[in-house]
Amino acid sequence: MVKFRIEKASAKDSAPSFFTYSGLWALYLATDGYPRKIVTLCHQVILALIIQNRSKAGWFLVRSSSQRVSTGRRTALRWATVSILAVVLIVLVAVGMYPERLEG
């Protein structure tokens, strides 16, 4: 899909290759193969290529660009992790304040 879209947007007969194989793999992992997410992330990666004056996007550039694009799944996972840790901390503090209630 990425190659097809670059070919259609290219003015030449042969489209340039902007992604390395590891960059394409990172793109797939970050988007789970959803076309709309792929297009959004590719846009961010190409902007990063222009800003950094580079010609190919590898693993690290795609991963850093994917962190700038908001994905609901990672945000939800982060909130769930923080919530669980907060509950565990509260339980540990409560147990530390009243240890005699646990013994008897």
PyMOL commands that set and color helices and strands:
alter all, ss='L'
color gray80, all
select helices_A, chain A and resi 2-9+21-31+35-52+59-68+72-97+100-103
alter helices_A, ss='H'
color red, helices_A
deselect
rebuild
show_as cartoon
